Amino acid sequence: MTGEFEKALSETEFLNLVKKAFHLKVLKHTPLLNKSIKKVAFCGGSGAFLIKNAINSGSDAYISADIKYHEFLMLNPKY
């Protein structure tokens, strides 16, 4: 599923919005890229298999309930 905000958010604004919406104290995310977030892809379950779809949809961010360890590392060569 994808959706768009009317107005783009900064990465920090977006992450804070996600934390607030899901009542989270901690949110694991990839390194910040200093880009705005307007289009977001979302998967309510384990969504590692949808990462390429999210990228191909032009989404600026992807929210998933669970990303497998190795897929997360592929997106984060820094780790």
PyRosetta script that sets phi, psi and omega in degrees:
from pyrosetta import init, pose_from_sequence

init()
pose = pose_from_sequence("MTGEFEKALSETEFLNLVKKAFHLKVLKHTPLLNKSIKKVAFCGGSGAFLIKNAINSGSDAYISADIKYHEFLMLNPKY")
pose.set_psi(1, 139.2)
pose.set_omega(1, 175.6)
pose.set_phi(2, -128.0)
pose.set_psi(2, 157.3)
pose.set_omega(2, 176.8)
pose.set_phi(3, -155.1)
pose.set_psi(3, 165.5)
pose.set_omega(3, -179.3)
pose.set_phi(4, -130.7)
pose.set_psi(4, 142.7)
pose.set_omega(4, 171.5)
pose.set_phi(5, -79.2)
pose.set_psi(5, 151.7)
pose.set_omega(5, 175.0)
pose.set_phi(6, -63.7)
pose.set_psi(6, -40.2)
pose.set_omega(6, -178.3)
pose.set_phi(7, -124.4)
pose.set_psi(7, 135.0)
pose.set_omega(7, 179.3)
pose.set_phi(8, -63.1)
pose.set_psi(8, 146.6)
pose.set_omega(8, 178.1)
pose.set_phi(9, -111.0)
pose.set_psi(9, 154.7)
pose.set_omega(9, 170.3)
pose.set_phi(10, -71.9)
pose.set_psi(10, 162.8)
pose.set_omega(10, 179.0)
pose.set_phi(11, -59.1)
pose.set_psi(11, -41.4)
pose.set_omega(11, -179.7)
pose.set_phi(12, -65.6)
pose.set_psi(12, -42.7)
pose.set_omega(12, 176.6)
pose.set_phi(13, -60.6)
pose.set_psi(13, -43.1)
pose.set_omega(13, 180.0)
pose.set_phi(14, -63.1)
pose.set_psi(14, -48.1)
pose.set_omega(14, -179.3)
pose.set_phi(15, -62.0)
pose.set_psi(15, -40.6)
pose.set_omega(15, 177.4)
pose.set_phi(16, -64.9)
pose.set_psi(16, -37.5)
pose.set_omega(16, 177.3)
pose.set_phi(17, -64.5)
pose.set_psi(17, -42.8)
pose.set_omega(17, 178.3)
pose.set_phi(18, -63.3)
pose.set_psi(18, -45.7)
pose.set_omega(18, 178.7)
pose.set_phi(19, -58.4)
pose.set_psi(19, -44.2)
pose.set_omega(19, -178.6)
pose.set_phi(20, -68.3)
pose.set_psi(20, -44.3)
pose.set_omega(20, -176.8)
pose.set_phi(21, -63.3)
pose.set_psi(21, -34.9)
pose.set_omega(21, -177.6)
pose.set_phi(22, -103.3)
pose.set_psi(22, 8.9)
pose.set_omega(22, 178.2)
pose.set_phi(23, 54.0)
pose.set_psi(23, 50.9)
pose.set_omega(23, -177.7)
pose.set_phi(24, -101.9)
pose.set_psi(24, 142.1)
pose.set_omega(24, 171.6)
pose.set_phi(25, -90.7)
pose.set_psi(25, -31.4)
pose.set_omega(25, -177.9)
pose.set_phi(26, -130.7)
pose.set_psi(26, 140.7)
pose.set_omega(26, 178.4)
pose.set_phi(27, -136.6)
pose.set_psi(27, 119.8)
pose.set_omega(27, 178.1)
pose.set_phi(28, -88.9)
pose.set_psi(28, 131.0)
pose.set_omega(28, -178.1)
pose.set_phi(29, -145.3)
pose.set_psi(29, 164.6)
pose.set_omega(29, 176.4)
pose.set_phi(30, -73.5)
pose.set_psi(30, 167.1)
pose.set_omega(30, 178.5)
pose.set_phi(31, -58.5)
pose.set_psi(31, 144.0)
pose.set_omega(31, 178.7)
pose.set_phi(32, -68.6)
pose.set_psi(32, 142.5)
pose.set_omega(32, -176.9)
pose.set_phi(33, -110.4)
pose.set_psi(33, 2.6)
pose.set_omega(33, -178.3)
pose.set_phi(34, 59.0)
pose.set_psi(34, 47.3)
pose.set_omega(34, 176.7)
pose.set_phi(35, -130.0)
pose.set_psi(35, 161.3)
pose.set_omega(35, -179.7)
pose.set_phi(36, -83.7)
pose.set_psi(36, 156.3)
pose.set_omega(36, -179.6)
pose.set_phi(37, -115.7)
pose.set_psi(37, 117.3)
pose.set_omega(37, 177.2)
pose.set_phi(38, -123.7)
pose.set_psi(38, -49.4)
pose.set_omega(38, 179.6)
pose.set_phi(39, -101.0)
pose.set_psi(39, 131.6)
pose.set_omega(39, -175.8)
pose.set_phi(40, -128.5)
pose.set_psi(40, 134.3)
pose.set_omega(40, 172.6)
pose.set_phi(41, -100.6)
pose.set_psi(41, 146.9)
pose.set_omega(41, -174.1)
pose.set_phi(42, -140.6)
pose.set_psi(42, 136.8)
pose.set_omega(42, 172.3)
pose.set_phi(43, -134.7)
pose.set_psi(43, 125.6)
pose.set_omega(43, -175.9)
pose.set_phi(44, -76.5)
pose.set_psi(44, -11.4)
pose.set_omega(44, -179.8)
pose.set_phi(45, -120.2)
pose.set_psi(45, -152.7)
pose.set_omega(45, 176.7)
pose.set_phi(46, -70.7)
pose.set_psi(46, 116.4)
pose.set_omega(46, -169.6)
pose.set_phi(47, -119.6)
pose.set_psi(47, 22.6)
pose.set_omega(47, -179.2)
pose.set_phi(48, -58.9)
pose.set_psi(48, -36.6)
pose.set_omega(48, -177.3)
pose.set_phi(49, -70.2)
pose.set_psi(49, -11.5)
pose.set_omega(49, -179.1)
pose.set_phi(50, -101.7)
pose.set_psi(50, 3.1)
pose.set_omega(50, -178.0)
pose.set_phi(51, -57.3)
pose.set_psi(51, -47.8)
pose.set_omega(51, -179.2)
pose.set_phi(52, -63.1)
pose.set_psi(52, -37.4)
pose.set_omega(52, 177.1)
pose.set_phi(53, -62.6)
pose.set_psi(53, -41.6)
pose.set_omega(53, 179.6)
pose.set_phi(54, -63.3)
pose.set_psi(54, -43.0)
pose.set_omega(54, 178.3)
pose.set_phi(55, -63.0)
pose.set_psi(55, -48.0)
pose.set_omega(55, -177.9)
pose.set_phi(56, -66.3)
pose.set_psi(56, -22.0)
pose.set_omega(56, 179.3)
pose.set_phi(57, -77.7)
pose.set_psi(57, -9.4)
pose.set_omega(57, -178.4)
pose.set_phi(58, 84.9)
pose.set_psi(58, 14.0)
pose.set_omega(58, -179.7)
pose.set_phi(59, -68.0)
pose.set_psi(59, 144.0)
pose.set_omega(59, 177.6)
pose.set_phi(60, -85.5)
pose.set_psi(60, -20.9)
pose.set_omega(60, -179.3)
pose.set_phi(61, -148.3)
pose.set_psi(61, 156.4)
pose.set_omega(61, 178.5)
pose.set_phi(62, -133.6)
pose.set_psi(62, 126.0)
pose.set_omega(62, 178.7)
pose.set_phi(63, -110.0)
pose.set_psi(63, 129.7)
pose.set_omega(63, 177.6)
pose.set_phi(64, -140.1)
pose.set_psi(64, 149.6)
pose.set_omega(64, 177.6)
pose.set_phi(65, -71.3)
pose.set_psi(65, -25.5)
pose.set_omega(65, -176.5)
pose.set_phi(66, -159.8)
pose.set_psi(66, 126.2)
pose.set_omega(66, 172.7)
pose.set_phi(67, -116.0)
pose.set_psi(67, 131.4)
pose.set_omega(67, 179.6)
pose.set_phi(68, -63.2)
pose.set_psi(68, 150.3)
pose.set_omega(68, -175.3)
pose.set_phi(69, -51.0)
pose.set_psi(69, -52.2)
pose.set_omega(69, -174.9)
pose.set_phi(70, -69.0)
pose.set_psi(70, -34.9)
pose.set_omega(70, 176.8)
pose.set_phi(71, -67.9)
pose.set_psi(71, -37.8)
pose.set_omega(71, 176.8)
pose.set_phi(72, -62.7)
pose.set_psi(72, -41.8)
pose.set_omega(72, 179.3)
pose.set_phi(73, -65.2)
pose.set_psi(73, -35.3)
pose.set_omega(73, 178.2)
pose.set_phi(74, -63.6)
pose.set_psi(74, -34.1)
pose.set_omega(74, 178.9)
pose.set_phi(75, -81.1)
pose.set_psi(75, -13.6)
pose.set_omega(75, -175.1)
pose.set_phi(76, -130.1)
pose.set_psi(76, 72.9)
pose.set_omega(76, -178.6)
pose.set_phi(77, -61.0)
pose.set_psi(77, -15.7)
pose.set_omega(77, 179.3)
pose.set_phi(78, -67.4)
pose.set_psi(78, -27.5)
pose.set_omega(78, -175.7)
pose.set_phi(79, -81.6)
pose.dump_pdb("model.pdb")
